[in-house]
Amino acid sequence: MNAIEEIKSRLDIVDLVSETVKLRKTGKNYIGFCPFHHNTHTPAFVVFPDSGTWRCFGECNEGGDIFRFVMKKEGWDFGEALRHLAERTGVTLEAPSPQKQAEEEANDRLRTLLEEAVIYYRYHLMQTPAGKTALAYLHKRGLTDATIEAFGLGYAPPGWQTLLDAFSAKGYQPDELLQVGLISERQTGGYHDRFRNRITFPIRDALGRMVGFGARILDPDDLPKFLNSPQTALFDKGRLLYGLDAARKAIRAQDQVVIVEGYLDVIALHQAGFTNTVSPMGTALTEDQLRLLKRFTRRIILALDADAAGEKATLRGLEIARQTLDRSDELSFDARGLLRHEARLQADLRVTTLPPGMDPDEVVLRNPQEWQDILSAAQPIVIHVMETLAAGRDLEDPKTKSDIVAQMQPLIEDVPNPVERDAYRQRLARLLRVDERALTQLGPGSPPARRRPQIRQPASRQTVDLPQATPEHLSRELEAHAMRLLLRHPEAIYRLDRALQRAGLQRFNAQDFEIGPYQSLANLVFAALEQEEMEPTAYLQQATPAELQALRDELLAPLPKGEPAQDKIVSELLRTIETLRLLHVRESMQQLRFLQEELQAQESTSSLNPYQELVLQYAQARERLDQALGQQILE
């Protein structure tokens, strides 16, 4: 028994959840109000003791095991949840290797060094004559002393070796200062301070640990305007979001995050009470950053200035490859890239624009309500691009109509949900005042419209029989088999998604698994496909966290019945995922029927049934899965 199974065997999920959720026994399960979204009328959060899992049948529509519950509640990754639950249950985790232990100790010393740098820069801001100019600038931007202190803002003095000399006197070696990016190497030999005559912004990870600095110029002749720490063992800009350590609780409480461009924007918005705000520090959003945010919410608003969200930037986002945008020095609006992220992460990504020539901090200082109104006006990505392309153009001109359609068609076709695709086509047709049927035909530069496949009904039966086993055991076996195939063949996800969509089903995602470690491994598979530096299987070997390596190796052990033939991998993976989904749907429908009966017994005079729509959705999903599995049987 590995550490994950040992923890589950020692910890009852009902006891764990009951610490934060008031549960009531109903039949063999327990229900309560979901702790992850606001609801005080109808309990929709169910704990299943037999399988050791939970599910929210309300707004969240998520579920998982004890690890997933702790991860979502605390905003932790799997490793953090594992260590917490291991300590709680007395399970001994495998000791880190001497090399790993030495690395962690070295990182702790580097973080201590960065914390001392925060104090050093703050002293120069508040206590030195040279820092008065920087302090006056921050006050001019509307920041109070309390806010300046809360965010640890400081000032890097203008000398070339001021910090180097000060920290050398404290016993730090130049190599350590270089490792955290506080100094740089001279081309002629030796070192100099990296940040000089700049306002400094401490950058922390989601847990509040120091990882680096950002710095803004005071002298307009200096370049660049903003300078960040270089890539280090602690600082990876593509995996960090400025302000997340201060925003995480508000993001979870409001179930929404707002992404702005600059450090000062984040700070001013927090000062004004909009504490669910973060920044990607001036670069294109990465999927790692969005996955980080998804721990706290799926509702994401990207607030762009009028230039960044304007027509030229929009077209650039539609035409330039994402790897080019990732090297940009400015926050770029990559519509298709964001749509891919939205679909894969099952997020709700929206875009809003600012008044021309204004930054978020200027807006909120002028009128906080104006900022709230801007956020309320956020639109889905496709609608934002549609209206941007149409703004200020002659929509009576047939050539203009054709041009807009040619640019919108690929974007709409990228939307995985068929209902949303149809809605966007209808909106575009109304905007351009054309027949919607014209948008589904081929046009110059437009791909063919997607057609829903005609799925033959099984001749002998209307539903598919699941293999004989307890639902809990069968679910575990299916999840393990799917994970074995994915770890061996990560690229199969692309063909799996196409097969699922041909059957009218959603793309594969980590939520297809209820077991927390499998969800984490599935996200790692997605990351392996997203990166381009090495083969996905090699990436999985290198990037798997220590706490998941034993499970990964166990799943990669030779299959009892041998490896599937190469041409059968996708069909076997497809059948496994569809069967797993069908099992989850049937179990969910059974629980929903029970909740409906209980509601009717308690509120016999009420005609309101909050579960009815969800029951209908599950029934439709069951029908599609029955058809898809039946089609595979016929083939």
Buried (B, 14 or more C-beta within 10 A) or exposed (E): EEBBEBBBEEBBBBEBBBEEBEBEEBEEBBBBBBBBBEBEEBBBBBBBBEBBBBBBBBEBBBBBBBBBBBBBBBBBBBBBBBEBBBEEBEBEBEEEEEEEEEEEEEBEEBBEBBBBBBEBBBBBBBEEEBBEEBBEBBEEBBBEEEBBEBBBBBBBBEBBBBBBEBBBEEEBEBEBBBBBBBBBEEEEEEBBBBBBBBBBBBBBBBEEBBBBBBBBBBEEEEEEEBBBBEEBEBBBBBBBBBBBBBBBEBBBEBBBBBBBBBBBBBBBBBBBEBBBBBBBBBBBBBBBBBBBBBBBBBBBBBBBBEEBBBBEBBBBBBEBEBEEBBEBEEBBBBBBBBBBBBBBBBBBBBBBBBEEEEBBBBBBBEEBEEBBEBBEEBBBBBBBBBEBBBEEEEEEEEEBBBBBBEBBBBBBBBBBEEEBBBBBBEBBBEBBEBEEEBBBEEEEEBEEBBEEEEBEEBEEEEBBEBEEEEBBEBBBBBBBBBBBBBBBBBBBBEBBBEBBBBBBBBBBBBBBBBBBBBBBBBBBBBBBBBEEEEEBBEBBBEEBBEBBEBBBEEBBEEEEEEEBEEEEBBBBBBBBBBBBBBBBBBBBBEBBEBBBEBBEEEEEEEEEBBBEEBBEBBEEBBBBBBBBBBBBEEE
